[in-house]
Amino acid sequence: MITRHARARALTLAAAMLALPLSVSPIVVRPAHAFIVFDPSNYAQNVLTAARSLQQVTNQITSLQNEAQMLINQARNLASLPFSSLKQLQQSVQRTQQLLNQAQNIAFDVQQVDKIFQQQYGSVSLSTSDQQLVADARSRWQNTVGGLQDAMRVQAGAVTNIETGRAQMSALVGASQSATGALQATQAGNQLLALQGQQLADLTAVVAANGRAQALTEAERAAAAEQGREQRRRFLTAGSSYQASNVHMFNH
């Protein structure tokens, strides 16, 4: 039988034990990422995604390069030809035009041609004096000589322009061969056509001047024949009143 004293002692001991702090070892919890887990399927998917992204970037770079090259080609095609022969061609045409404008006596003018031919190359009037007939014949002769000289001057000018045209053609062909774009090649071709046009203009001027000289020669011949008939008529008419007379020669 437990005595009162033993019971009190047991209660005291139990109270003392409850008063002591409890010593409990802490539980360490590791974070989830601290554990390395390799997932082959996930890794393959990541590699495939990265490869696709790299291919897209490569395609974009290629597209940008193509667009840049296209812009460069467009810039070349729009680049203007640095060489121009327009001034030289215009000067050649002006020289030929000046020679035609300097035509002597009868200019290259329709109204003036009609007026001169009516005055000097028409039918001989019966009332025209002998002195006027001689003056008209001399005027026609001067027209013919002037026309021949004008033709030779135009021919000389055309020959002079040949050297200028040769130099321009050489420069234009070189510019065409070294053209960097479609516009430069087209402009070089257009200038070559302009050079051919200038040469055709010179040829036309030569043909016109030669035709003018030939026409004046034929017109003078026709007018001379008409004047000769009139002078023969006058001589025959005057011969009916001719009276013979003695003529002394060498003082005999």
C-alpha positions as CSV (number, residue, x, y, z in Angstrom):
1,M,0.0,0.0,0.0
2,I,1.4,3.3,-1.2
3,T,1.8,5.8,1.6
4,R,0.9,9.4,1.4
5,H,4.5,10.4,1.5
6,A,5.4,8.2,-1.5
7,R,2.5,9.5,-3.5
8,A,3.5,13.1,-2.9
9,R,7.0,12.3,-4.0
10,A,5.8,10.7,-7.2
11,L,3.7,13.7,-8.0
12,T,6.6,16.1,-7.4
13,L,8.9,14.0,-9.7
14,A,6.3,14.0,-12.5
15,A,5.8,17.8,-12.2
16,A,9.6,18.3,-12.5
17,M,9.8,16.2,-15.6
18,L,7.0,18.1,-17.3
19,A,8.7,21.3,-16.6
20,L,11.9,20.2,-18.5
21,P,12.0,21.4,-22.2
22,L,11.5,18.7,-24.7
23,S,14.5,18.1,-27.1
24,V,13.2,17.0,-30.5
25,S,15.4,16.6,-33.6
26,P,14.3,18.8,-36.5
27,I,13.1,17.2,-39.8
28,V,15.0,18.6,-42.8
29,V,12.8,19.0,-45.9
30,R,14.7,19.3,-49.2
31,P,13.3,21.5,-52.0
32,A,11.9,19.8,-55.1
33,H,14.5,21.3,-57.5
34,A,17.4,19.9,-55.5
35,F,16.7,16.5,-57.0
36,I,18.0,16.1,-60.6
37,V,15.6,14.1,-62.7
38,F,16.5,13.5,-66.5
39,D,13.5,13.2,-68.8
40,P,14.6,12.1,-72.4
41,S,11.3,12.9,-74.0
42,N,11.3,16.4,-72.6
43,Y,14.9,16.9,-73.7
44,A,14.2,15.8,-77.3
45,Q,11.2,18.1,-77.5
46,N,13.3,21.1,-76.3
47,V,16.0,20.3,-78.8
48,L,13.5,20.1,-81.6
49,T,11.9,23.4,-80.6
50,A,15.3,25.1,-80.5
51,A,16.2,23.7,-84.0
52,R,12.9,25.0,-85.4
53,S,13.5,28.4,-83.9
54,L,17.0,28.5,-85.4
55,Q,15.7,27.6,-88.8
56,Q,13.1,30.4,-88.6
57,V,15.9,32.9,-87.7
58,T,18.0,31.6,-90.7
59,N,15.0,31.9,-93.1
60,Q,14.4,35.5,-91.9
61,I,18.1,36.4,-92.4
62,T,18.0,34.8,-95.9
63,S,14.8,36.8,-96.7
64,L,16.4,40.0,-95.6
65,Q,19.5,39.3,-97.6
66,N,17.3,38.7,-100.7
67,E,15.4,41.9,-100.1
68,A,18.6,43.8,-99.7
69,Q,20.0,42.4,-103.0
70,M,16.7,43.2,-104.7
71,L,17.0,46.8,-103.5
72,I,20.6,47.0,-104.7
73,N,19.5,45.7,-108.2
74,Q,16.7,48.2,-108.3
75,A,19.1,51.0,-107.5
76,R,21.4,49.8,-110.3
77,N,18.5,49.6,-112.7
78,L,17.5,53.2,-111.8
79,A,21.0,54.6,-111.9
80,S,21.4,57.2,-114.7
81,L,24.1,56.9,-117.4
82,P,27.0,59.2,-116.4
83,F,27.8,59.9,-120.0
84,S,25.8,62.1,-122.4
85,S,26.5,62.9,-126.0
86,L,23.5,65.2,-126.4
87,K,25.5,68.4,-126.5
88,Q,27.9,67.1,-129.2
89,L,25.1,65.8,-131.3
90,Q,23.2,69.0,-131.1
91,Q,26.3,71.0,-132.1
92,S,26.8,68.7,-135.1
93,V,23.1,69.2,-136.2
94,Q,23.5,73.0,-135.6
95,R,26.6,73.2,-137.8
96,T,24.7,71.4,-140.7
97,Q,21.7,73.6,-140.2
98,Q,23.8,76.7,-140.4
99,L,25.3,75.6,-143.7
100,L,21.8,75.1,-145.1
101,N,20.7,78.5,-143.8
102,Q,23.7,80.1,-145.6
103,A,22.5,78.9,-149.0
104,Q,23.4,81.6,-151.6
105,N,20.9,83.5,-153.7
106,I,18.1,80.9,-153.3
107,A,17.4,79.8,-149.8
108,F,15.8,76.5,-148.8
109,D,12.4,78.2,-148.7
110,V,9.4,77.2,-150.8
111,Q,8.0,80.7,-151.2
112,Q,11.4,82.2,-152.1
113,V,12.1,79.4,-154.6
114,D,8.7,80.0,-156.3
115,K,9.4,83.7,-156.5
116,I,12.9,83.4,-157.9
117,F,11.9,80.8,-160.5
118,Q,9.0,83.0,-161.6
119,Q,11.3,86.0,-162.1
120,Q,14.4,84.4,-163.6
121,Y,13.5,81.0,-164.9
122,G,10.1,81.6,-166.5
123,S,9.2,82.3,-170.1
124,V,11.2,85.1,-171.7
125,S,9.0,88.2,-172.3
126,L,9.1,89.6,-175.8
127,S,9.4,93.1,-174.3
128,T,12.5,92.3,-172.3
129,S,15.5,94.2,-173.4
130,D,18.7,92.5,-174.6
131,Q,20.6,94.0,-171.6
132,Q,18.0,92.5,-169.2
133,L,18.3,89.1,-171.0
134,V,22.1,89.2,-170.4
135,A,21.6,90.2,-166.8
136,D,19.1,87.4,-166.2
137,A,21.4,84.9,-167.7
138,R,24.3,86.0,-165.5
139,S,22.0,85.9,-162.4
140,R,21.0,82.3,-163.3
141,W,24.7,81.4,-163.7
142,Q,25.5,82.8,-160.3
143,N,22.6,80.8,-158.8
144,T,24.0,77.6,-160.3
145,V,27.6,78.3,-159.2
146,G,26.4,79.2,-155.7
147,G,24.3,76.0,-155.5
148,L,27.3,73.9,-156.4
149,Q,29.4,75.7,-153.8
150,D,26.7,75.3,-151.2
151,A,26.5,71.5,-151.9
152,M,30.3,71.2,-151.5
153,R,30.2,73.1,-148.2
154,V,27.4,70.8,-146.8
155,Q,29.4,67.8,-147.9
156,A,32.5,69.1,-146.2
157,G,30.4,69.7,-143.0
158,A,29.0,66.2,-143.1
159,V,32.6,64.8,-143.5
160,T,33.7,66.8,-140.5
161,N,30.8,65.4,-138.4
162,I,31.9,61.9,-139.2
163,E,34.9,62.2,-136.9
164,T,32.7,63.6,-134.1
165,G,30.2,60.8,-134.6
166,R,33.0,58.2,-134.5
167,A,34.2,59.5,-131.2
168,Q,30.7,59.6,-129.8
169,M,29.9,56.1,-131.0
170,S,33.0,54.7,-129.4
171,A,32.1,56.4,-126.0
172,L,28.5,55.3,-126.2
173,V,29.4,51.6,-127.0
174,G,31.8,51.6,-124.1
175,A,29.2,53.1,-121.8
176,S,26.6,50.5,-122.9
177,Q,29.0,47.6,-122.3
178,S,29.9,48.8,-118.8
179,A,26.3,49.7,-117.9
180,T,25.4,48.5,-114.4
181,G,21.6,48.5,-114.8
182,A,18.7,48.4,-117.3
183,L,18.3,52.2,-117.3
184,Q,21.9,52.9,-118.2
185,A,21.8,50.3,-121.0
186,T,18.6,51.9,-122.3
187,Q,20.0,55.4,-122.1
188,A,23.1,54.3,-124.0
189,G,20.9,52.7,-126.6
190,N,18.8,55.8,-126.9
191,Q,21.9,58.0,-127.4
192,L,23.2,55.6,-130.1
193,L,19.8,56.0,-131.9
194,A,20.2,59.8,-131.5
195,L,23.7,59.6,-133.1
196,Q,22.2,57.6,-136.0
197,G,19.5,60.3,-136.3
198,Q,22.2,63.0,-136.5
199,Q,24.0,61.1,-139.2
200,L,20.8,60.7,-141.1
201,A,20.2,64.4,-140.8
202,D,23.7,65.0,-142.3
203,L,22.9,62.6,-145.1
204,T,19.6,64.3,-145.8
205,A,21.3,67.7,-145.9
206,V,23.8,66.4,-148.4
207,V,21.1,64.9,-150.6
208,A,19.1,68.1,-150.4
209,A,22.1,70.3,-151.2
210,N,23.2,68.1,-154.2
211,G,19.6,68.0,-155.4
212,R,19.4,71.8,-155.2
213,A,22.6,72.2,-157.2
214,Q,21.5,69.8,-159.8
215,A,18.1,71.4,-160.0
216,L,19.6,74.9,-160.5
217,T,21.9,73.5,-163.3
218,E,19.0,72.0,-165.1
219,A,16.9,75.1,-164.6
220,E,19.7,77.3,-166.0
221,R,20.0,75.0,-169.0
222,A,16.2,75.2,-169.7
223,A,16.2,79.0,-169.2
224,A,19.2,79.4,-171.5
225,A,17.5,77.3,-174.2
226,E,14.4,79.5,-173.9
227,Q,16.4,82.7,-174.0
228,G,18.4,81.4,-177.0
229,R,15.2,80.8,-179.0
230,E,14.1,84.4,-178.2
231,Q,17.4,85.8,-179.2
232,R,17.4,83.8,-182.5
233,R,13.9,85.1,-183.2
234,R,15.0,88.6,-182.7
235,F,18.1,88.1,-184.9
236,L,16.0,86.6,-187.7
237,T,13.5,89.5,-187.3
238,A,16.2,92.1,-187.5
239,G,17.8,90.3,-190.5
240,S,15.0,91.3,-192.9
241,S,16.2,94.9,-192.7
242,Y,19.9,94.1,-192.9
243,Q,21.8,95.9,-195.7
244,A,25.2,94.8,-196.9
245,S,28.1,97.2,-196.7
246,N,31.7,97.2,-197.6
247,V,34.1,96.1,-194.8
248,H,37.8,97.0,-194.9
249,M,40.2,94.6,-193.2
250,F,43.9,95.0,-192.6
251,N,43.9,98.5,-194.2
252,H,43.1,97.0,-197.6
